[in-house]
Amino acid sequence: MRIVKRNGFFYLIHIALIGAIFSFGYISGSIFEMICAICAALFWLVQLWLYFGLTKNENAQRKHCKPAGFFMLLPAIGIIAGGICIFFRPYMSMSLEMEYCAIAFSTILSMRLLLQIAGLWKISSPAGRFLRLANAASMSATMSLLVVLILRVTQSDESAALSCMTAVIFGGIAFLIAVNMIMVSICGYKGTRDSIKTVSYLIKSKKLVFTRVSILKDVFLVAGKSIISIVSLSFFMFTNALFSAGMGIARFIAVRMHTQDRSGQIASYRHVGIIISAASICYVVYSARLFFGGKTGTYSMSIALVIALYTFVEFGINIKEAFRLRKSRALEAKALRAISFSATLLCFVLTQTAIMSFASEGDNSFSNALSGVVFGGLAALTGLRVILDSFSYKELSGP
């Protein structure tokens, strides 16, 4: 193809500019700048891989393009992590000449990617489509760096927060593009909309398979909250981690109900209710101590925003799972809905506590205690309802 012969030289210029940006970051000690350069280089490798696939026939391109989406996940996550690092490591000084050079190089790289996207617009082959997406994802690295450098030059008071937000947003877009490429390649290179329909049908037809996979999510949630509790030296976060561990155990019991007989399902259903009630009551007791002089601890703005973002992700996952199982009347589905609802209630408490720790001056112990007692009590009532419901099923299953 003509485009293959024409763009080879520009790929060499592209990696040379990325190398220059990395050198600037290394000299100035800017971790974010080095991370962006490394992520841009990883995107460049994916582009180069897809670039050489343009000359293959369509069947060969389908095989050639499959690993591209998986490989792109790494730089996308790296950009998000780099943005978060801005909170924990201040900018290092850099000469204005180097900053302006880095801004110019980032602008050139972004423009080159836009031009290549335009040049590939009419190519409908798998490699052409994926190369367009890879170029769009690669712009997340150059645009993040460009915005952060401009904020650094202007020396805005909120540059750290805005820089973090910019990197997380652009990194998130790159992550979604990578996921889209994986989904499209798995679904036979259909369009994005058709691929989403295929995946949606698969999820609906194999609900419990995906629910088993969601147990891994609970492991990551517990691990994440435990790490945050250690970093922030917060027993409050550790209590939330223990509650998530209880919900993970309850979900494991609920998933196993699918292979049990009727009496075993009823017993497991009751055990789920007991675990929800016990974990929620413990949370209520811990929250109640705040009425008598206890403290939830204070968090810096960076830690609090990480906690809030983390909690919103957990909230979204719980709501999605409850919505997916809303029409099922099976006992395991009812148990999973109760678990998701209880976990969602406690998400409100954690989000409120984290945000108020830096957004509101003074002692917020009373409001945090009240929130913990109210939402923890509602979760305990949810568990109690499951227990009472299990006895009604036993009566129906009797002779």
N, C-alpha and C positions, 0 to 999 in steps of 0.2 A: 504494500500500500504506500501511497505517496506520503501520508502522514507519518509513517514509520521512519522513512528516510529523512524527512524534514525535521523531526523533533529530537533526533539523537543528540545533536550538539547542545540543544537547550537543556536536556537532562543533565549533562555534565556541568553546565553553568549553574543549574539549580543546586546540585550537591556542593559545588564550590561556595556558593553564597551561604548555604547551611553551615558549612565548615567555618566560614568567617564569623558567623553569628555565635557558634559554639566557642570560638576562640575569644570573642569579646566577653562572653559570660564567664569563661574560665579565668581570664585576666582580672575581671572585676569581682569575682567570687559570687556571681548571681546564680543561685541554684535554679531558679525558675527559667532563666534564659538558656541555661544548659539543657534543662529538661525539654523545653520547647524545641531546641535544635535537634536533640536526640529523637524526639517524637516525629519531627519533620523528616528526619533521615529514614526512620522506619516507614513512614508513609511513602517516601520516595522509593524505597525498595519494593513496596507493593505496586506502585505505579509502574516501575520498571518491569516487574514480573508480568503485569497485565499488558504492558506496551509490547513485549515480545510475543504475546498471545494473539495480537491483532492479525498476524499473517497466517494463522492456522485456520483450518476449516471449522465449521460450527460445532461439530461433535467433539473435536479436540479442544476447542475453547471451553466447552462446558466442563471438561475434566480439569483443564488448566486453571480455571477461575475459582474452583471450589474452596481452596484454602485461603483465598484472599481476605474474606470477611473475618475469619477467625484470627488471622494475623493482625488485622487492623484494630482489634479490640485492645491490644497492648498499648499502642500509642494514645488511643482515646482515653483509656484509664490513666495513662501517664500525665496527660494534660490536666485532668481533673485533680490528680494528686499534686501536681505542681502548683495549681491555684490554691489549694488548701495550705501548702507549705509557705505561701506568702504570709499567712497569719503568724506562723511560728518562727520565721526567720526574716529579720528586717532586710531591706535592700542594702546592698553594698555600694559604695560610691563608685561612680564611673565618670570618666571625662566626658564633657559634652560632645566632643568630636566622635567618640566611640558610640555614644547614645544615638546621635544623629545618623551615623553610618548604619547602625543596627536597624533604626527606623526605616531608612532608605532601602536596605536589603530586604526587610520584611515586606515593604510595599511592592518592591519588584517581584518577589516570590508570589505574592497574592495576585498581582496582575497577570503573571505568567500562567498561574493556575486557572484564572478566569478565561484567558484567551484559549487555553487548551480545552477547557470545557466547551467553549463555543465552537472550536474546531471539530470536536467529537460529537456534536449535537445530532447530526444526521446518521451516525453509525449505530445501527440497531443490533449488531452482533453482541453476544454475551460479553466478550472482552471489551468492546467499546462502551457498553452500558456500565460495566463495573469500573472501567477506567474513569468515566465521568464521575461516578460516585466516590472513587478513591481521591480524585482531585478535589472534590467538594469537601471531603473529610479532612484532607491535608490542609485546607485553608483554616481549619480550626487552630492549628499550631501557629501559623503565620499571623492570623488576625488576633489571636490572644496575645502574642508577643508584641504586636504593633500597638494594641490598646494599652497594655501594661507599660510599655516604654513611654508612650505619650503621657500617661498619668504620672509616671516618674519624673518626666521633664517639667510638667506643670506644677509638681509638688502639691497636689491637692491634699486636703486634710483627711479625706476619706479614700485615699488612693488604694490602701491595702484592701479595704472591703470591696471596692469597685473592681479591683484587679482580680480578687478571688472569685467574685461573681461572674466576671467576664470569662475567666478560664473554665469555670465549672459549666457555664452555659455552652460555650463552644465545644468543650470536651464532651458534654452530654449529647450535643448534636452529632459529633463524630461517632460516638458510641451507638446512637440510634441508626446511623448510616451503616455501620459495620453489622449490626444486628439485622438490618434489612437485607444486606448482601447475603448473610448466612441463610436467612429465611427463604430468599428467592432461589438460591442455589439448591437448597434442600427440596423445594417445591417444584423443581423442573424448569427453572428460569421463566416462570410466569411473571406477570406484572405484580407490583407490590400489593394492589388491592386483592387480586385473585389469590396471592400467597397468604394474605391475612385471613381470607375466607377459608382456605385449606387448613391453616393452623387452628383456626377457631373451631372448625368441624372436628378436627382431631382431638382437641381439648374436650369438647362436649362428649365425644364418643368414648373417651378414656379418662374420665374425671379422676378416678381413684389413682391411676398411674401418676398423674401430675400432682395429686395430693401427697403421694409418697415422696415425690421429689421435693415438695415444699417443706418436708421435715428438715432438709439441709438448710433451708432458710432460717429455721429456728436456731440451728446450731450457730450460724453466722450472727444472728441477732444477739444471742447470749454472749458470744465471744466479743462482739463489738461493744456491747454495754459494759462488759467486764474490763475491756481495755480502757474505755472512757473513764470508768470509775477509778482505775489505777492512776491514769494520767491526771485526773482532777482531784484525786484523793477524796472521793465522795462516797460515803456509805449509802447515800440516797440512790445513786446510780447502781450500786451493787445490789440494793434491794430490788430495783427494777430488773436487773439481770436475773435474780433468783425467780422473780415472777415469770419472766419469759422462759426460764428453764422449766417451770411448772407447766406452762402452756405447751411447751415442746413435748413433755412427757404425755400430757393429755392428748395431744394430736397423734402421737405414736400409738396410743391405745385405741383411738378412734379409727385410725387407718387399718389396724389389725381386725377390726370388727367385721370387715368384708368377708373374711374367711371363716368366721365362727358360725355356729348354729344359733337358733333364735334365743335360747336361754343365755348363751355366752354373750351375744350382742347386748342383751338387756343388762347383764352384769357389767360389761365394759362401759355401757352408756352411763350407768350409775357411778362407776368409778371416775369417769370424766367429770361428772357433776361434783363429786366429792373433791377432786383435785382443784377444780375452779374455785369452789367455795373456800377450801382451806387456804389456797394461795391468796385469795382476795381478802379473807379475814386477817391473815398475817399482814397484808399491806395496809389494811385499815388500822390495825393496832400500831404499826410503825408510824402511820400518818397522825394518829391521835396523840402521840407523844409530843408532837410539835405544838399542841395547845399548851403544854406545860414547860415550855422553855427550850425544846429541842430545836435544832437547826438543820436545814437542808443543804447548807453550804452555799457559797457564792462562786460564780463562774465568770471568767473573762469573756469578753464579747466573742472571741474566736471559738472558745470551747462551747459556749452556749449556742452559737449558730450551727456548729457541727452537730450538737445534740438535737437541735430543732430539725435540721435537715434529715438526720438519721431517723427521727421519730416520724416525720411526714412520710418517708419512704415506707416505714413499717405500717403506718396508718393506711396508706394506699394499697399495700399488699393484702392487709386484712379485709378491707372493704371489697376488693376485687374477688377474694376467695369466697366471702359470704354471698356476694352477688352471683357468682358462678354456680353456687349450690342452692340458690334460693327456691327452685321449683321441686327439688327432690324431697320426698317424704321418708326416705330411708333413715334408719337410726344413725348410721355413721355420718350422713349428711347433716342431720340435726345436731349431732355432737360437734362437728366441725364448725357449724355456724355459731354455736354457743361459744366455742373457743375463740373464734375470730372476733365476735362481739365483745367478749370480756377483754381481750388484748387491746382492742380499739379504745375502750373506755380508759384504760390506764395510759394510753398514748396522750390523751388530753392533759393528764396530770403532769407527765414528764415534759411536754412541750411548754406548758404554762410555767412550770418551775424554772426551766432553763431560760426562757425569754425574760421573765420578771427579775431574774437574778442580776441582769445588767441593765434592763430597760427601766426598772423602777428602783428608786433610791429608798433606803430604809429597810426595815425588817418585814419580809413577806411570809413569815412562818405561818401566820394565822390563815391567810388565803390559801397557801399551799396545803396546810393541814385540812382545811375545809374541802378543798378539791379532792384530796386523796381519800378522805372519809366518804364523800358523796359518791365518787365514781368507783371507788373500791367496794362500797356497799352495794351499788348496782350490779357490779360484777359478781359479788357473793350471792345476791338474789338470783342472778342468772344461773349460777351453779345449783342453787337450791331448787330452782324450777326444773332443772334437768333431773335432779334426784327424785323429786315428786313425780315427774313424768315417767320415769323408769318404773315406778311401782304401778302406775296405771297400765303400762304395757304388760307387766307380769300378770295382772289380773285378767287382761284380755287373752293372754296365752294359756290360761289355766283350763282345766277340763270343763 
